[in-house]
Amino acid sequence: MHYKRILLKLSGEALMGEQQYGIDAKRLDEYAEEIKSVVDKGVEVAIVIGGGNIFRGLAGASQGMDRVQGDHMGMLATVINGLALQSALEIKGVQTRLQSAIKINEVAEPFIRRRAIRHLEKGRVVIFGGGTGNPYFTTDSAAVLRAIEIKADVILKGTRVDGIYTSDPEKDKNATKFDSISFNDVLSKGLKVMDTTAFTLSQENELPIVVFDMNTRGNLMKIVSGENIGTVVDV
């Protein structure tokens, strides 16, 4: 395998599938199958998942809700998604651990870096819930932070598009895709990969990011096998 230890970042919206809200059981099963396939090959997998399919703190704030309260609600949404993904993986026989950045001991372990690494070494999938545990930080920031802490080889950002384009491919038919691009070029071209805090943290720690289409079956396996899928952002 090209990568030994990966951090897979999934958006909460991805779990909606064709629905307008919540968790689509079919999409959840598909993701679990994709993750199981690489675990079976010996790849160590950690996952950070968003909560946008349930609640977004920023959206709540725009409607007059206190931002900190809203972000705490969003953190709880990521734990709900983490529990759902954990269940889907364990149905398929994959050992998992859910760790939360906020104390919720009845359903998840607290995040302890050394324990997380030990779980990975034992072949367990570790799902990180609760974001960073702090308001005003996105799950993109949580993904980069956790990836650095566990010494992941790469961040794999699963999206609904197959990479990074010169402009939004859903709006611009002339948009062209990058096979690879540097951190500096992403910034100079004003391209959107992650929020600025997360992206800068990844750049400073020279942690590569691969943006790819998670909804195409087999893509995750192709990436960890070394195939040129999606767009690689590196120094």
TIVOLO-663183 format. One record per residue: residue number from 0; residue in one letter; x, y, z of N, C-alpha, C, O, CB in turn. Coordinates in steps of 0.05 Angstrom, whole numbers, padded with zeros to 5 digits. Glycine has a CB too. Layout:
   k r   n_xx   n_yy   n_zz  ca_xx  ca_yy  ca_zz   c_xx   c_yy   c_zz   o_xx   o_yy   o_zz  cb_xx  cb_yy  cb_zz
 NUM A      X      Y      Z      X      Y      Z      X      Y      Z      X      Y      Z      X      Y      Z
...
//
This chain:
   k r   n_xx   n_yy   n_zz  ca_xx  ca_yy  ca_zz   c_xx   c_yy   c_zz   o_xx   o_yy   o_zz  cb_xx  cb_yy  cb_zz
   0 M  00016 -00024  00000  00000  00000  00000  00018  00025  00000  00038  00026  00013 -00019  00000  00024
   1 H  00009  00045 -00015  00024  00070 -00017  00024  00086  00009  00044  00099  00016  00012  00087 -00040
   2 Y  00002  00084  00023 -00001  00098  00050 -00005  00077  00071 -00021  00058  00067 -00024  00118  00050
   3 K  00008  00080  00094  00005  00061  00116 -00017  00071  00135 -00033  00055  00145  00031  00058  00131
   4 R -00017  00097  00141 -00037  00108  00160 -00050  00133  00147 -00037  00152  00140 -00023  00115  00187
   5 I -00076  00132  00145 -00091  00154  00132 -00111  00167  00152 -00121  00154  00170 -00105  00144  00107
   6 L -00117  00192  00146 -00139  00206  00160 -00159  00212  00138 -00154  00228  00120 -00129  00232  00175
   7 L -00182  00199  00140 -00204  00203  00121 -00223  00224  00131 -00235  00221  00153 -00219  00177  00115
   8 K -00226  00246  00116 -00245  00267  00124 -00270  00265  00107 -00269  00266  00082 -00232  00296  00121
   9 L -00293  00262  00120 -00319  00260  00107 -00336  00283  00116 -00336  00290  00140 -00332  00232  00112
  10 S -00352  00293  00098 -00371  00314  00106 -00397  00301  00116 -00404  00279  00107 -00377  00333  00082
  11 G -00410  00315  00134 -00436  00305  00144 -00456  00303  00121 -00472  00285  00120 -00446  00322  00166
  12 E -00455  00323  00103 -00474  00324  00081 -00472  00299  00063 -00492  00291  00052 -00469  00349  00064
  13 A -00448  00288  00062 -00444  00264  00045 -00462  00241  00055 -00470  00224  00039 -00415  00256  00045
  14 L -00467  00240  00081 -00483  00218  00092 -00513  00221  00085 -00528  00202  00089 -00480  00217  00122
  15 M -00521  00244  00075 -00549  00247  00068 -00557  00231  00043 -00581  00225  00040 -00555  00277  00063
  16 G -00538  00225  00026 -00544  00211  00002 -00563  00228 -00015 -00558  00251 -00021 -00557  00184  00008
  17 E -00586  00216 -00023 -00605  00230 -00039 -00626  00245 -00021 -00645  00257 -00032 -00620  00211 -00058
  18 Q -00623  00243  00005 -00642  00255  00023 -00635  00285  00027 -00614  00294  00019 -00642  00241  00050
  19 Q -00653  00299  00039 -00649  00327  00045 -00638  00332  00073 -00630  00354  00080 -00675  00343  00041
  20 Y -00639  00310  00089 -00631  00314  00118 -00625  00286  00129 -00636  00266  00119 -00654  00328  00134
  21 G -00609  00285  00149 -00604  00260  00164 -00584  00242  00151 -00566  00250  00137 -00630  00246  00167
  22 I -00587  00216  00157 -00568  00195  00148 -00582  00175  00130 -00602  00163  00137 -00556  00181  00173
  23 D -00570  00172  00106 -00580  00153  00087 -00567  00126  00092 -00542  00123  00090 -00575  00162  00057
  24 A -00582  00105  00098 -00571  00079  00105 -00555  00067  00082 -00534  00054  00087 -00594  00060  00113
  25 K -00564  00071  00058 -00550  00060  00035 -00522  00073  00031 -00502  00059  00027 -00566  00064  00009
  26 R -00521  00099  00033 -00495  00113  00031 -00477  00105  00054 -00453  00102  00050 -00500  00144  00031
  27 L -00487  00103  00078 -00471  00095  00101 -00459  00067  00097 -00436  00063  00103 -00489  00095  00127
  28 D -00475  00049  00086 -00465  00022  00080 -00443  00022  00059 -00424  00007  00061 -00489  00004  00071
  29 E -00447  00039  00039 -00427  00041  00017 -00400  00051  00028 -00379  00040  00022 -00436  00060 -00005
  30 Y -00401  00071  00045 -00377  00082  00057 -00363  00061  00075 -00339  00058  00074 -00383  00107  00074
  31 A -00379  00046  00091 -00368  00026  00108 -00354  00004  00092 -00333 -00006  00100 -00390  00013  00125
  32 E -00366 -00003  00069 -00354 -00023  00051 -00327 -00014  00040 -00308 -00029  00039 -00373 -00030  00028
  33 E -00326  00012  00032 -00301  00024  00021 -00279  00024  00042 -00256  00017  00037 -00307  00052  00011
  34 I -00287  00032  00067 -00267  00033  00088 -00257  00005  00096 -00233  00001  00100 -00279  00047  00113
  35 K -00276 -00014  00097 -00268 -00042  00104 -00248 -00053  00083 -00230 -00067  00091 -00293 -00060  00104
  36 S -00251 -00046  00058 -00234 -00057  00037 -00205 -00049  00042 -00187 -00065  00037 -00243 -00048  00010
  37 V -00200 -00024  00051 -00172 -00016  00055 -00162 -00026  00082 -00138 -00031  00085 -00170  00014  00054
  38 V -00179 -00028  00102 -00171 -00039  00128 -00162 -00068  00124 -00143 -00077  00137 -00195 -00038  00149
  39 D -00176 -00083  00107 -00169 -00111  00102 -00142 -00114  00089 -00129 -00135  00090 -00190 -00124  00084
  40 K -00132 -00092  00077 -00106 -00092  00065 -00084 -00083  00084 -00060 -00081  00076 -00106 -00074  00040
  41 G -00091 -00078  00109 -00072 -00070  00129 -00067 -00040  00132 -00050 -00032  00147 -00046 -00083  00123
  42 V -00084 -00024  00119 -00081  00005  00122 -00094  00014  00148 -00116  00005  00155 -00095  00020  00098
  43 E -00080  00031  00163 -00091  00041  00188 -00108  00066  00182 -00098  00085  00169 -00067  00048  00208
  44 V -00133  00065  00191 -00152  00086  00183 -00163  00101  00207 -00174  00089  00225 -00175  00073  00167
  45 A -00161  00127  00206 -00174  00145  00225 -00194  00162  00209 -00189  00168  00185 -00154  00163  00241
  46 I -00216  00169  00221 -00237  00184  00207 -00246  00208  00223 -00250  00206  00247 -00260  00165  00201
  47 V -00250  00230  00209 -00264  00253  00221 -00287  00259  00203 -00285  00261  00178 -00244  00279  00223
  48 I -00311  00261  00215 -00335  00266  00199 -00349  00291  00209 -00350  00296  00233 -00354  00242  00201
  49 G -00360  00306  00191 -00374  00331  00198 -00402  00325  00208 -00410  00302  00211 -00376  00349  00174
  50 G -00417  00346  00214 -00444  00343  00224 -00465  00359  00209 -00487  00363  00219 -00445  00350  00253
  51 G -00458  00368  00185 -00475  00386  00170 -00501  00374  00161 -00520  00389  00154 -00461  00396  00147
  52 N -00503  00348  00161 -00529  00335  00154 -00549  00337  00177 -00573  00332  00173 -00524  00306  00147
  53 I -00540  00345  00200 -00557  00347  00224 -00559  00376  00233 -00581  00387  00236 -00547  00330  00247
  54 F -00536  00389  00237 -00536  00417  00246 -00509  00430  00241 -00488  00417  00246 -00543  00419  00277
  55 R -00510  00455  00232 -00486  00471  00229 -00487  00495  00248 -00506  00510  00248 -00483  00480  00199
  56 G -00466  00498  00264 -00465  00520  00283 -00466  00547  00269 -00479  00565  00278 -00440  00518  00300
  57 L -00451  00549  00246 -00450  00575  00232 -00478  00582  00221 -00486  00605  00221 -00430  00573  00209
  58 A -00493  00562  00212 -00520  00567  00201 -00538  00576  00224 -00555  00594  00220 -00531  00541  00188
  59 G -00535  00564  00247 -00551  00572  00270 -00545  00601  00278 -00563  00616  00285 -00547  00554  00294
  60 A -00520  00608  00277 -00512  00635  00285 -00523  00656  00266 -00530  00678  00274 -00481  00637  00285
  61 S -00525  00648  00240 -00536  00667  00220 -00566  00672  00225 -00577  00692  00215 -00532  00656  00192
  62 Q -00579  00655  00240 -00607  00658  00246 -00612  00669  00274 -00634  00668  00285 -00621  00631  00243
  63 G -00590  00679  00287 -00593  00693  00312 -00584  00676  00336 -00584  00686  00359 -00620  00701  00316
  64 M -00578  00651  00332 -00569  00634  00355 -00541  00642  00363 -00525  00651  00347 -00570  00604  00347
  65 D -00535  00638  00389 -00509  00643  00399 -00489  00624  00385 -00494  00600  00384 -00507  00639  00430
  66 R -00467  00635  00374 -00449  00619  00358 -00436  00596  00374 -00434  00574  00364 -00426  00637  00348
  67 V -00429  00601  00399 -00417  00580  00415 -00437  00557  00420 -00430  00534  00418 -00407  00592  00442
  68 Q -00462  00564  00427 -00482  00544  00430 -00486  00528  00405 -00488  00503  00405 -00509  00557  00439
  69 G -00487  00542  00382 -00491  00529  00357 -00468  00510  00350 -00473  00488  00341 -00493  00550  00335
  70 D -00444  00518  00356 -00421  00501  00350 -00421  00476  00368 -00413  00454  00360 -00395  00516  00354
  71 H -00430  00479  00393 -00432  00456  00410 -00453  00436  00400 -00449  00412  00401 -00440  00465  00439
  72 M -00475  00447  00389 -00495  00429  00376 -00483  00415  00352 -00488  00391  00348 -00519  00446  00368
  73 G -00466  00429  00337 -00453  00417  00314 -00434  00395  00323 -00432  00374  00309 -00438  00437  00298
  74 M -00420  00399  00345 -00402  00378  00355 -00417  00353  00362 -00408  00331  00356 -00387  00388  00380
  75 L -00440  00356  00375 -00457  00333  00382 -00467  00319  00357 -00469  00294  00356 -00481  00342  00399
  76 A -00472  00334  00335 -00480  00322  00310 -00458  00304  00299 -00464  00283  00288 -00488  00344  00290
  77 T -00433  00312  00302 -00411  00295  00292 -00409  00269  00307 -00401  00249  00296 -00384  00311  00293
  78 V -00416  00270  00333 -00416  00246  00349 -00438  00227  00340 -00434  00203  00338 -00419  00252  00379
  79 I -00461  00238  00334 -00483  00222  00323 -00475  00208  00297 -00479  00184  00294 -00509  00239  00318
  80 N -00462  00223  00279 -00453  00211  00254 -00431  00190  00259 -00430  00170  00245 -00442  00233  00235
  81 G -00414  00196  00279 -00393  00177  00286 -00404  00151  00296 -00394  00129  00289 -00374  00189  00306
  82 L -00425  00152  00312 -00438  00128  00322 -00451  00112  00299 -00449  00088  00299 -00460  00136  00343
  83 A -00463  00127  00280 -00475  00113  00257 -00454  00099  00240 -00458  00076  00232 -00490  00133  00240
  84 L -00432  00112  00235 -00411  00100  00219 -00398  00077  00234 -00391  00056  00222 -00389  00121  00212
  85 Q -00395  00080  00261 -00384  00058  00277 -00401  00033  00275 -00391  00011  00272 -00381  00067  00306
  86 S -00427  00037  00277 -00446  00014  00275 -00444  00001  00248 -00443 -00024  00246 -00474  00024  00281
  87 A -00443  00017  00227 -00442  00006  00200 -00416 -00010  00195 -00417 -00031  00182 -00443  00029  00179
  88 L -00394 -00001  00206 -00369 -00015  00204 -00368 -00041  00220 -00359 -00061  00210 -00345  00003  00212
  89 E -00379 -00040  00244 -00378 -00063  00261 -00397 -00085  00251 -00392 -00109  00255 -00386 -00056  00290
  90 I -00419 -00078  00237 -00436 -00098  00224 -00420 -00114  00204 -00425 -00137  00199 -00460 -00084  00211
  91 K -00400 -00101  00191 -00383 -00114  00171 -00359 -00127  00184 -00341 -00137  00169 -00375 -00093  00151
  92 G -00357 -00127  00210 -00336 -00141  00223 -00310 -00125  00228 -00289 -00136  00234 -00329 -00165  00208
  93 V -00312 -00099  00224 -00289 -00081  00228 -00289 -00071  00257 -00309 -00060  00266 -00289 -00058  00208
  94 Q -00267 -00075  00270 -00264 -00065  00298 -00261 -00035  00297 -00245 -00024  00282 -00241 -00079  00312
  95 T -00275 -00021  00314 -00274  00008  00315 -00272  00019  00343 -00278  00005  00363 -00297  00020  00301
  96 R -00264  00044  00345 -00266  00059  00370 -00275  00088  00362 -00264  00100  00343 -00238  00059  00385
  97 L -00294  00098  00377 -00303  00126  00374 -00291  00142  00396 -00296  00136  00420 -00334  00128  00373
  98 Q -00276  00162  00390 -00264  00180  00410 -00276  00208  00406 -00278  00218  00383 -00233  00181  00408
  99 S -00283  00221  00428 -00295  00247  00427 -00278  00268  00440 -00266  00263  00461 -00323  00246  00440
 100 A -00277  00292  00428 -00262  00314  00440 -00278  00328  00462 -00266  00343  00477 -00256  00335  00418
 101 I -00304  00322  00464 -00320  00331  00487 -00328  00307  00504 -00332  00285  00493 -00345  00347  00477
 102 K -00330  00311  00530 -00336  00288  00547 -00364  00278  00543 -00384  00292  00547 -00332  00296  00577
 103 I -00366  00253  00535 -00391  00239  00530 -00386  00209  00534 -00391  00193  00517 -00403  00246  00501
 104 N -00376  00204  00558 -00364  00178  00564 -00382  00154  00561 -00373  00131  00557 -00353  00178  00591
 105 E -00409  00158  00562 -00427  00136  00559 -00428  00125  00531 -00435  00101  00527 -00455  00145  00567
 106 V -00420  00141  00511 -00421  00131  00483 -00394  00132  00469 -00392  00120  00447 -00441  00147  00468
 107 A -00375  00146  00479 -00349  00148  00466 -00326  00152  00485 -00330  00163  00507 -00349  00172  00446
 108 E -00303  00142  00478 -00279  00146  00494 -00271  00175  00492 -00277  00189  00472 -00256  00128  00484
 109 P -00257  00186  00512 -00246  00213  00509 -00222  00211  00490 -00209  00190  00487 -00236  00224  00537
 110 F -00217  00232  00476 -00194  00232  00457 -00168  00232  00474 -00162  00251  00489 -00194  00256  00438
 111 I -00153  00211  00470 -00126  00209  00483 -00107  00200  00460 -00110  00178  00449 -00125  00188  00507
 112 R -00088  00217  00454 -00071  00212  00430 -00058  00185  00430 -00059  00170  00411 -00050  00234  00428
 113 R -00045  00178  00452 -00030  00153  00453 -00049  00129  00450 -00042  00109  00438 -00015  00151  00479
 114 R -00073  00131  00462 -00092  00109  00460 -00102  00107  00431 -00105  00084  00421 -00116  00114  00479
 115 A -00106  00129  00418 -00115  00129  00390 -00094  00115  00372 -00101  00099  00355 -00120  00157  00380
 116 I -00069  00122  00376 -00048  00110  00360 -00046  00080  00365 -00042  00064  00347 -00021  00123  00367
 117 R -00050  00072  00390 -00049  00043  00397 -00072  00028  00384 -00068  00006  00374 -00050  00039  00428
 118 H -00095  00040  00383 -00118  00028  00369 -00111  00024  00340 -00117  00002  00329 -00144  00046  00372
 119 L -00100  00044  00328 -00093  00042  00299 -00072  00020  00294 -00075  00004  00275 -00081  00069  00289
 120 E -00053  00018  00312 -00032 -00003  00309 -00044 -00031  00312 -00034 -00050  00301 -00010  00001  00331
 121 K -00067 -00033  00326 -00080 -00059  00329 -00100 -00064  00307 -00114 -00085  00308 -00094 -00060  00356
 122 G -00101 -00046  00288 -00119 -00051  00265 -00147 -00041  00268 -00164 -00047  00252 -00119 -00080  00259
 123 R -00152 -00026  00289 -00179 -00015  00293 -00182  00012  00279 -00163  00028  00277 -00185 -00011  00324
 124 V -00206  00017  00268 -00212  00043  00256 -00220  00061  00279 -00236  00055  00296 -00236  00040  00235
 125 V -00207  00085  00280 -00212  00104  00301 -00228  00128  00288 -00219  00141  00270 -00186  00115  00314
 126 I -00252  00132  00299 -00269  00154  00290 -00267  00177  00311 -00272  00173  00334 -00299  00145  00286
 127 F -00259  00200  00301 -00257  00223  00319 -00282  00241  00317 -00287  00252  00296 -00231  00240  00313
 128 G -00297  00243  00339 -00321  00259  00340 -00316  00284  00357 -00296  00287  00371 -00344  00243  00351
 129 G -00336  00302  00356 -00334  00326  00372 -00316  00348  00362 -00310  00367  00377 -00326  00319  00399
 130 G -00307  00346  00337 -00290  00366  00326 -00264  00369  00341 -00252  00349  00349 -00304  00393  00325
 131 T -00255  00393  00346 -00232  00398  00363 -00240  00401  00392 -00222  00401  00410 -00217  00424  00354
 132 G -00266  00402  00397 -00276  00407  00424 -00279  00436  00431 -00286  00444  00453 -00257  00394  00444
 133 N -00273  00453  00411 -00274  00482  00415 -00293  00495  00394 -00293  00486  00371 -00246  00495  00413
 134 P -00308  00515  00402 -00324  00530  00382 -00306  00546  00363 -00282  00550  00369 -00344  00549  00396
 135 Y -00317  00554  00341 -00303  00570  00321 -00283  00554  00304 -00269  00566  00288 -00290  00593  00334
 136 F -00281  00528  00308 -00264  00512  00292 -00280  00491  00277 -00299  00479  00288 -00242  00498  00310
 137 T -00274  00488  00252 -00289  00469  00235 -00279  00440  00238 -00258  00436  00251 -00288  00477  00205
 138 T -00293  00422  00226 -00284  00394  00226 -00260  00390  00207 -00245  00371  00209 -00306  00375  00219
 139 D -00257  00409  00188 -00232  00409  00172 -00208  00413  00190 -00188  00399  00188 -00233  00431  00149
 140 S -00210  00432  00208 -00188  00438  00227 -00184  00414  00245 -00161  00407  00251 -00194  00462  00244
 141 A -00206  00401  00253 -00203  00377  00270 -00189  00355  00255 -00172  00341  00266 -00231  00367  00279
 142 A -00195  00352  00229 -00183  00331  00213 -00153  00335  00211 -00137  00316  00215 -00195  00330  00185
 143 V -00144  00359  00205 -00116  00365  00203 -00102  00362  00230 -00080  00350  00231 -00111  00394  00192
 144 L -00114  00372  00251 -00102  00370  00277 -00098  00340  00285 -00076  00333  00294 -00119  00384  00298
 145 R -00119  00325  00282 -00117  00296  00290 -00097  00281  00272 -00082  00264  00281 -00144  00283  00288
 146 A -00096  00288  00246 -00077  00275  00228 -00048  00280  00236 -00032  00262  00236 -00082  00285  00199
 147 I -00043  00305  00245 -00016  00312  00254 -00010  00297  00280  00012  00286  00283 -00014  00342  00258
 148 E -00029  00296  00298 -00025  00284  00324 -00019  00254  00322 -00003  00243  00336 -00049  00288  00342
 149 I -00033  00240  00304 -00029  00211  00301 -00008  00204  00281 -00003  00181  00275 -00056  00198  00293
 150 K  00005  00225  00269  00026  00221  00249  00016  00206  00224  00028  00187  00215  00049  00205  00262
 151 A -00007  00215  00214 -00018  00203  00190  00000  00211  00166  00013  00232  00166 -00047  00213  00185
 152 D  00000  00194  00146  00016  00199  00122  00002  00220  00104  00016  00234  00088  00021  00173  00106
 153 V -00024  00221  00105 -00039  00238  00086 -00067  00243  00097 -00078  00227  00113 -00040  00225  00058
 154 I -00079  00265  00089 -00108  00270  00093 -00122  00264  00067 -00116  00276  00047 -00113  00299  00104
 155 L -00142  00247  00068 -00158  00241  00045 -00185  00254  00049 -00201  00246  00066 -00162  00210  00040
 156 K -00191  00275  00033 -00216  00290  00036 -00236  00280  00015 -00234  00286 -00009 -00211  00320  00033
 157 G -00255  00264  00025 -00276  00253  00007 -00298  00273  00002 -00310  00283  00020 -00287  00227  00019
 158 T -00302  00279 -00024 -00323  00299 -00031 -00340  00287 -00053 -00338  00263 -00059 -00310  00325 -00040
 159 R -00358  00303 -00065 -00375  00294 -00087 -00363  00301 -00114 -00375  00293 -00134 -00402  00305 -00084
 160 V -00340  00315 -00114 -00326  00320 -00139 -00300  00305 -00139 -00290  00297 -00118 -00322  00351 -00144
 161 D -00289  00301 -00163 -00266  00284 -00166 -00239  00298 -00164 -00219  00288 -00174 -00267  00269 -00192
 162 G -00238  00321 -00151 -00213  00335 -00147 -00216  00365 -00145 -00238  00375 -00141 -00194  00329 -00170
 163 I -00194  00379 -00149 -00194  00408 -00147 -00194  00419 -00176 -00178  00411 -00192 -00170  00419 -00131
 164 Y -00211  00438 -00181 -00214  00450 -00208 -00207  00480 -00207 -00206  00492 -00186 -00242  00446 -00219
 165 T -00202  00491 -00231 -00196  00519 -00233 -00220  00536 -00224 -00217  00559 -00215 -00189  00526 -00262
 166 S -00244  00525 -00227 -00269  00538 -00217 -00289  00516 -00211 -00283  00492 -00216 -00280  00559 -00237
 167 D -00312  00523 -00201 -00332  00503 -00194 -00341  00488 -00219 -00354  00499 -00236 -00356  00517 -00180
 168 P -00335  00462 -00221 -00342  00446 -00245 -00372  00443 -00249 -00382  00437 -00271 -00329  00419 -00244
 169 E -00387  00446 -00227 -00416  00444 -00229 -00429  00469 -00241 -00452  00469 -00249 -00428  00438 -00201
 170 K -00414  00491 -00241 -00424  00516 -00252 -00409  00524 -00278 -00421  00538 -00295 -00421  00538 -00231
 171 D -00384  00516 -00280 -00368  00524 -00303 -00359  00500 -00319 -00343  00484 -00310 -00343  00540 -00294
 172 K -00370  00497 -00343 -00363  00473 -00360 -00334  00474 -00370 -00324  00453 -00377 -00382  00472 -00384
 173 N -00322  00497 -00369 -00294  00500 -00378 -00274  00496 -00356 -00250  00499 -00361 -00290  00527 -00392
 174 A -00283  00490 -00332 -00265  00485 -00310 -00247  00461 -00315 -00256  00441 -00325 -00281  00481 -00283
 175 T -00221  00464 -00309 -00202  00442 -00313 -00192  00432 -00286 -00189  00448 -00267 -00179  00452 -00331
 176 K -00186  00407 -00286 -00178  00394 -00261 -00148  00393 -00258 -00133  00389 -00277 -00189  00365 -00260
 177 F -00139  00397 -00233 -00110  00394 -00227 -00105  00365 -00217 -00120  00355 -00201 -00102  00414 -00204
 178 D -00085  00352 -00228 -00077  00326 -00218 -00061  00329 -00192 -00062  00313 -00174 -00060  00310 -00239
 179 S -00045  00351 -00192 -00030  00358 -00167 -00026  00388 -00167 -00026  00401 -00188 -00002  00342 -00166
 180 I -00022  00399 -00143 -00019  00428 -00140 -00005  00433 -00114 -00009  00417 -00095 -00046  00443 -00142
 181 S  00010  00454 -00112  00024  00460 -00087  00006  00477 -00069 -00013  00489 -00078  00050  00476 -00093
 182 F  00013  00477 -00044 -00002  00493 -00024 -00002  00522 -00032 -00022  00536 -00031  00011  00490  00004
 183 N  00022  00532 -00041  00024  00560 -00048  00007  00567 -00072 -00005  00589 -00073  00053  00567 -00054
 184 D  00005  00549 -00091 -00011  00554 -00115 -00041  00555 -00108 -00056  00570 -00119 -00006  00533 -00137
 185 V -00049  00537 -00090 -00077  00538 -00081 -00084  00565 -00069 -00105  00576 -00075 -00082  00515 -00060
 186 L -00066  00575 -00053 -00071  00601 -00040 -00070  00624 -00061 -00087  00642 -00060 -00051  00607 -00018
 187 S -00051  00624 -00079 -00048  00645 -00098 -00071  00646 -00118 -00078  00667 -00128 -00021  00643 -00113
 188 K -00082  00623 -00124 -00104  00621 -00143 -00131  00625 -00130 -00152  00626 -00143 -00104  00594 -00158
 189 G -00131  00626 -00103 -00156  00630 -00088 -00174  00606 -00090 -00199  00609 -00089 -00170  00654 -00099
 190 L -00163  00582 -00092 -00179  00557 -00094 -00188  00548 -00066 -00174  00552 -00046 -00163  00535 -00107
 191 K -00212  00536 -00065 -00223  00528 -00039 -00218  00498 -00035 -00230  00481 -00050 -00253  00534 -00038
 192 V -00202  00491 -00016 -00197  00463 -00009 -00207  00457  00019 -00223  00439  00022 -00166  00456 -00011
 193 M -00198  00472  00038 -00208  00471  00065 -00210  00500  00075 -00202  00519  00061 -00188  00454  00084
 194 D -00220  00504  00099 -00220  00531  00110 -00191  00539  00115 -00173  00522  00118 -00237  00532  00136
 195 T -00186  00565  00117 -00159  00576  00118 -00143  00565  00142 -00120  00559  00139 -00160  00606  00119
 196 T -00156  00563  00165 -00142  00554  00189 -00132  00525  00185 -00109  00519  00190 -00161  00554  00213
 197 A -00149  00508  00175 -00142  00480  00170 -00120  00477  00149 -00101  00463  00152 -00166  00463  00162
 198 F -00124  00492  00127 -00105  00490  00104 -00077  00500  00112 -00057  00487  00105 -00115  00506  00081
 199 T -00076  00522  00127 -00050  00533  00136 -00036  00514  00155 -00012  00510  00154 -00054  00560  00150
 200 L -00051  00501  00173 -00040  00482  00192 -00028  00458  00177 -00007  00448  00184 -00061  00472  00212
 201 S -00042  00449  00156 -00032  00427  00140 -00006  00435  00125  00013  00420  00124 -00054  00418  00119
 202 Q -00007  00459  00114  00017  00469  00099  00041  00471  00117  00063  00463  00110  00011  00496  00087
 203 E  00037  00483  00141  00059  00487  00160  00072  00460  00168  00096  00459  00174  00050  00502  00184
 204 N  00056  00439  00169  00066  00413  00178  00072  00394  00154  00077  00371  00158  00046  00400  00196
 205 E  00071  00406  00130  00077  00391  00105  00062  00365  00104  00073  00344  00097  00108  00386  00104
 206 L  00036  00366  00110  00019  00343  00109  00003  00344  00084 -00015  00361  00081  00001  00342  00135
 207 P  00007  00325  00065 -00007  00326  00039 -00037  00321  00042 -00045  00307  00061  00005  00307  00020
 208 I -00052  00332  00024 -00081  00329  00023 -00089  00318 -00004 -00079  00327 -00025 -00096  00356  00029
 209 V -00106  00297 -00005 -00116  00287 -00030 -00146  00292 -00030 -00161  00282 -00012 -00110  00257 -00034
 210 V -00156  00307 -00049 -00185  00312 -00052 -00195  00293 -00074 -00184  00293 -00097 -00190  00343 -00060
 211 F -00215  00278 -00068 -00225  00258 -00087 -00255  00253 -00083 -00267  00262 -00064 -00209  00231 -00083
 212 D -00266  00238 -00103 -00295  00232 -00102 -00299  00206 -00086 -00292  00185 -00095 -00306  00229 -00131
 213 M -00310  00209 -00062 -00314  00186 -00045 -00338  00170 -00054 -00340  00146 -00046 -00318  00195 -00016
 214 N -00355  00181 -00070 -00380  00167 -00078 -00375  00148 -00102 -00394  00134 -00110 -00401  00187 -00085
 215 T -00351  00148 -00113 -00345  00129 -00134 -00332  00104 -00122 -00311  00106 -00110 -00327  00141 -00156
 216 R -00345  00082 -00125 -00335  00057 -00112 -00306  00050 -00121 -00300  00052 -00145 -00353  00034 -00118
 217 G -00290  00042 -00102 -00263  00034 -00109 -00242  00057 -00108 -00218  00051 -00108 -00262  00022 -00135
 218 N -00251  00082 -00106 -00232  00104 -00107 -00214  00104 -00082 -00190  00110 -00085 -00247  00131 -00108
 219 L -00225  00098 -00059 -00208  00098 -00035 -00186  00078 -00037 -00163  00083 -00030 -00226  00092 -00010
 220 M -00192  00054 -00047 -00172  00033 -00050 -00151  00041 -00071 -00128  00036 -00067 -00186  00007 -00059
 221 K -00160  00054 -00092 -00141  00063 -00113 -00121  00083 -00102 -00097  00081 -00108 -00156  00075 -00137
 222 I -00131  00101 -00085 -00113  00122 -00074 -00092  00109 -00056 -00068  00114 -00058 -00129  00143 -00058
 223 V -00101  00092 -00037 -00082  00080 -00018 -00063  00060 -00032 -00042  00053 -00022 -00097  00066  00005
 224 S -00071  00052 -00056 -00054  00034 -00072 -00034  00050 -00089 -00016  00038 -00101 -00070  00016 -00090
 225 G -00037  00076 -00089 -00017  00093 -00103 -00026  00103 -00131 -00011  00116 -00145  00007  00078 -00107
 226 E -00051  00097 -00138 -00061  00107 -00164 -00067  00137 -00163 -00073  00148 -00141 -00087  00092 -00172
 227 N -00065  00150 -00186 -00068  00179 -00187 -00098  00186 -00190 -00108  00191 -00211 -00053  00191 -00211
 228 I -00111  00186 -00167 -00140  00192 -00165 -00144  00219 -00151 -00130  00224 -00131 -00156  00170 -00150
 229 G -00161  00236 -00161 -00166  00261 -00148 -00144  00281 -00153 -00130  00280 -00173 -00171  00258 -00119
 230 T -00140  00299 -00134 -00119  00320 -00135 -00103  00319 -00110 -00113  00319 -00088 -00132  00348 -00139
 231 V -00076  00318 -00113 -00058  00318 -00091 -00048  00346 -00085 -00038  00360 -00104 -00034  00299 -00096
 232 V -00051  00355 -00061 -00040  00381 -00052 -00015  00376 -00035 -00018  00363 -00014 -00061  00399 -00037
 233 D  00008  00385 -00043  00032  00380 -00028  00051  00404 -00031  00045  00423 -00046  00046  00354 -00039
 234 V  00073  00403 -00017  00093  00424 -00018  00106  00425 -00045  00124  00442 -00050  00113  00421  00004
//
